């Protein structure tokens, strides 16, 4: 991560379980499953220290965008603040989506923030239970582009396709801009 911070414009970390997820594997409850991602939250300060821009995960059959940051980050929830970190759960590629766990608010509430302030800033509100005859796949597309000599942008798009052959559509999109970076 130290090398990536010095040599890369953007740094993305890929992991299987997600530390921030409304799904059942996001829970701190050890009785639920031994494949939880909750314990990975302890890496959040390390990721932010080394300038990680996004952590892309899967495992839970949900699609979600979460944000973490230093004390008080929740006041702005700014995806472009380099002190904040974007977490993306991209977990229903080729599988039916699941509902959030019924108690997700307990572990997704931001400590120190007003009640109802969650790490999750977008959630793919679709699941197989509500549409049992539709197979929906979602994909994550990331495009890095040059805006100006000293500005780069990473554009993230959640794209879904119904029944494997329907028209593709963008369900959610956001971008991260970086204004200073190592010479290439």
PLY file of the C-alpha trace (Angstrom):
ply
format ascii 1.0
element vertex 184
property float x
property float y
property float z
element edge 183
property int vertex1
property int vertex2
end_header
0.00 0.00 0.00
2.89 2.35 0.71
4.27 1.78 -2.79
0.84 2.25 -4.37
0.39 5.51 -2.48
3.68 6.82 -3.88
3.32 5.53 -7.42
-0.40 5.37 -8.26
-3.06 7.90 -8.99
-5.76 5.65 -7.54
-5.50 2.66 -5.24
-8.22 0.02 -5.12
-8.24 -2.98 -2.78
-10.20 -6.10 -3.72
-11.53 -8.42 -1.02
-14.15 -11.11 -0.82
-16.13 -10.33 2.37
-17.19 -6.76 3.02
-16.55 -4.99 6.31
-19.45 -2.61 5.59
-22.56 -4.38 4.36
-26.25 -4.54 5.17
-26.13 -8.23 4.31
-25.91 -11.05 6.82
-22.13 -11.29 6.43
-21.73 -7.67 7.55
-22.85 -8.49 11.08
-20.54 -8.59 14.11
-22.64 -11.52 15.44
-20.35 -14.57 15.36
-23.38 -16.90 15.52
-24.53 -15.85 12.04
-21.63 -17.08 9.94
-17.90 -17.65 10.11
-17.38 -15.77 6.83
-18.17 -12.31 8.14
-16.35 -9.27 6.89
-17.02 -7.21 10.04
-13.58 -7.95 11.48
-11.98 -6.32 8.42
-13.15 -2.95 9.74
-9.94 -2.79 11.75
-8.12 -2.28 8.43
-10.04 0.92 7.65
-7.49 3.26 9.33
-4.65 1.47 7.51
-6.41 1.84 4.15
-7.02 5.55 4.77
-3.43 6.08 5.98
-2.12 4.76 2.67
-4.59 6.63 0.47
-6.79 3.74 -0.65
-9.62 5.24 -2.71
-12.00 2.27 -2.81
-12.35 -1.21 -1.37
-14.31 -3.44 -3.74
-15.89 -6.51 -2.14
-18.55 -9.13 -2.76
-19.75 -12.16 -0.73
-23.09 -10.71 0.42
-25.58 -10.90 -2.42
-26.22 -7.17 -2.21
-24.95 -4.15 -4.10
-24.07 -1.19 -1.91
-21.86 1.89 -1.59
-20.60 2.74 1.88
-18.30 5.48 3.12
-16.00 5.77 6.12
-13.76 8.56 7.30
-12.25 10.37 10.26
-14.33 11.74 13.13
-17.24 13.83 11.77
-16.90 12.66 8.14
-20.61 11.85 8.14
-21.53 15.55 8.12
-20.63 15.79 4.41
-20.30 12.15 3.28
-17.93 13.39 0.54
-16.72 10.59 -1.77
-14.00 12.94 -3.11
-12.43 13.72 0.26
-9.15 11.74 0.17
-9.45 11.18 3.94
-12.66 9.21 3.30
-12.83 5.70 1.91
-15.40 4.24 -0.47
-16.50 0.64 0.07
-18.40 -1.09 -2.72
-20.24 -4.35 -2.24
-20.72 -5.92 -5.67
-22.14 -9.24 -4.67
-24.94 -10.32 -6.98
-23.10 -10.75 -10.25
-24.73 -13.88 -11.63
-26.78 -14.53 -8.51
-30.09 -13.29 -7.19
-29.88 -10.33 -4.87
-30.82 -10.72 -1.21
-32.66 -8.48 1.17
-30.64 -6.69 3.82
-30.39 -8.47 7.16
-33.33 -7.38 9.39
-30.93 -5.91 11.99
-28.51 -4.18 9.61
-29.06 -0.76 11.23
-27.32 -2.02 14.39
-23.93 -2.47 12.74
-24.26 0.13 9.97
-25.06 3.07 12.29
-22.05 5.41 12.41
-20.78 5.73 15.98
-21.04 9.30 17.26
-23.42 10.36 14.47
-27.13 11.15 14.91
-29.45 8.12 14.91
-30.25 6.98 11.38
-26.84 8.03 9.99
-25.39 4.99 8.27
-22.17 4.06 6.48
-24.34 3.02 3.55
-24.95 5.89 1.14
-26.61 3.82 -1.61
-28.21 0.39 -1.63
-29.44 -1.58 -4.64
-33.06 -1.99 -3.59
-33.89 -5.07 -5.62
-34.06 -8.69 -4.63
-35.18 -12.07 -5.95
-37.95 -12.30 -3.34
-39.75 -9.23 -4.72
-39.24 -10.25 -8.37
-39.08 -14.06 -8.35
-39.30 -14.46 -12.15
-36.54 -12.00 -13.03
-32.87 -12.88 -12.95
-30.95 -9.65 -12.44
-27.20 -9.42 -12.72
-25.25 -6.37 -11.74
-21.74 -5.45 -12.77
-19.28 -2.81 -11.66
-17.59 -0.77 -14.38
-14.69 1.51 -13.44
-13.27 3.98 -15.92
-10.19 6.11 -15.24
-10.01 9.25 -17.32
-7.93 12.39 -17.60
-9.88 15.58 -16.96
-6.89 17.93 -17.20
-3.11 17.64 -16.86
-3.30 17.39 -13.06
-6.79 15.96 -12.65
-7.79 12.31 -12.95
-11.23 10.87 -12.36
-12.35 7.34 -11.54
-15.97 6.83 -12.60
-17.80 3.92 -10.95
-21.00 2.59 -12.53
-23.28 -0.14 -11.25
-24.78 -1.66 -14.38
-27.61 -4.19 -14.28
-29.05 -6.55 -16.86
-32.33 -8.45 -16.43
-32.62 -12.08 -17.49
-29.02 -12.22 -18.78
-29.97 -10.70 -22.14
-32.08 -7.65 -21.41
-30.87 -4.12 -21.98
-28.06 -2.95 -19.71
-28.75 0.11 -17.60
-26.78 2.21 -15.15
-28.46 2.01 -11.74
-25.94 4.13 -9.85
-22.85 6.12 -10.65
-20.35 8.23 -8.75
-16.86 9.52 -9.39
-13.71 10.27 -7.43
-11.35 13.02 -8.55
-7.73 13.33 -7.56
-5.85 16.60 -8.13
-2.31 15.72 -7.19
-0.51 12.51 -7.93
2.93 11.10 -8.70
4.50 11.88 -12.06
4.14 9.03 -14.54
0 1
1 2
2 3
3 4
4 5
5 6
6 7
7 8
8 9
9 10
10 11
11 12
12 13
13 14
14 15
15 16
16 17
17 18
18 19
19 20
20 21
21 22
22 23
23 24
24 25
25 26
26 27
27 28
28 29
29 30
30 31
31 32
32 33
33 34
34 35
35 36
36 37
37 38
38 39
39 40
40 41
41 42
42 43
43 44
44 45
45 46
46 47
47 48
48 49
49 50
50 51
51 52
52 53
53 54
54 55
55 56
56 57
57 58
58 59
59 60
60 61
61 62
62 63
63 64
64 65
65 66
66 67
67 68
68 69
69 70
70 71
71 72
72 73
73 74
74 75
75 76
76 77
77 78
78 79
79 80
80 81
81 82
82 83
83 84
84 85
85 86
86 87
87 88
88 89
89 90
90 91
91 92
92 93
93 94
94 95
95 96
96 97
97 98
98 99
99 100
100 101
101 102
102 103
103 104
104 105
105 106
106 107
107 108
108 109
109 110
110 111
111 112
112 113
113 114
114 115
115 116
116 117
117 118
118 119
119 120
120 121
121 122
122 123
123 124
124 125
125 126
126 127
127 128
128 129
129 130
130 131
131 132
132 133
133 134
134 135
135 136
136 137
137 138
138 139
139 140
140 141
141 142
142 143
143 144
144 145
145 146
146 147
147 148
148 149
149 150
150 151
151 152
152 153
153 154
154 155
155 156
156 157
157 158
158 159
159 160
160 161
161 162
162 163
163 164
164 165
165 166
166 167
167 168
168 169
169 170
170 171
171 172
172 173
173 174
174 175
175 176
176 177
177 178
178 179
179 180
180 181
181 182
182 183
